[in-house]
Amino acid sequence: MKLDIYRRPEPQHKLSFMAVPAGQMVPQEVTNVDWRVVANNLELDAESACITEYQIQHPGRQIREKGYAITSVLHQLEASD
């Protein structure tokens, strides 16, 4: 599935990522948060258990339920300087 990937900074120098099907708008409930696009039209396996480079668990299920998939608070990545 082709996905657009967004990133936002979190407390304690962590990062969250959000995957949205390519070409779709960022869902309204997240537009008031500081998301920045990091990749467009990326071919990723949304049916995998995890998109490891973004630590998005069960992306296919999340996209079906919410229209997007997001990194869990438990799996946020360390921000590199």
C-alpha positions in Angstrom: 0.0 0.0 0.0 1.3 3.5 -0.8 1.4 5.7 2.3 2.3 9.2 3.3 4.3 9.3 6.5 4.2 12.2 9.0 6.3 12.9 12.1 5.8 14.9 15.2 8.1 15.6 18.2 7.0 14.2 21.6 8.3 15.0 25.1 11.6 13.5 26.3 13.2 13.7 22.8 10.9 11.1 21.3 9.1 11.0 17.9 5.7 9.6 16.8 4.9 8.7 13.2 1.6 8.6 11.4 0.8 6.7 8.2 -2.0 7.9 5.9 -3.0 6.3 2.6 -1.2 8.2 -0.1 -3.0 11.3 -1.3 -5.5 11.4 1.5 -5.8 14.4 3.8 -4.5 14.2 7.3 -7.5 13.3 9.5 -9.2 16.3 11.0 -8.6 15.2 14.6 -4.9 15.5 14.1 -4.7 18.7 12.1 -4.3 20.8 15.2 -1.0 19.0 16.1 2.4 19.7 14.7 2.7 16.9 12.1 5.3 17.3 9.3 5.5 15.2 6.2 8.6 13.0 6.0 7.7 10.8 3.0 5.1 10.7 0.3 3.8 7.8 -1.7 6.0 5.2 0.1 5.2 1.6 -0.7 4.9 -0.2 2.6 3.3 -3.5 3.7 0.3 -2.1 5.7 -0.8 -5.7 6.5 2.4 -6.5 8.4 2.4 -6.7 12.2 4.6 -3.6 12.3 6.2 -1.0 10.1 9.4 -1.2 12.0 11.2 1.9 10.7 8.3 4.0 12.2 7.3 1.6 15.0 3.7 1.6 13.8 2.0 -1.5 15.2 -0.8 -3.3 13.2 -1.0 -0.5 10.5 -3.6 -2.2 8.4 -6.0 -2.6 11.3 -5.5 1.0 12.4 -6.1 2.4 8.9 -9.3 0.4 8.6 -10.5 1.5 12.0 -9.4 5.2 12.0 -8.2 6.1 8.4 -4.6 6.4 9.6 -2.1 4.4 11.7 0.1 5.9 14.4 3.0 5.0 16.6 1.9 3.9 20.1 3.1 5.9 23.1 4.9 2.7 24.2 6.8 2.5 20.9 7.9 6.1 20.3 11.4 6.4 18.8 14.3 8.4 20.2 14.9 11.6 18.3 18.4 11.9 16.9 20.1 15.3 16.8 
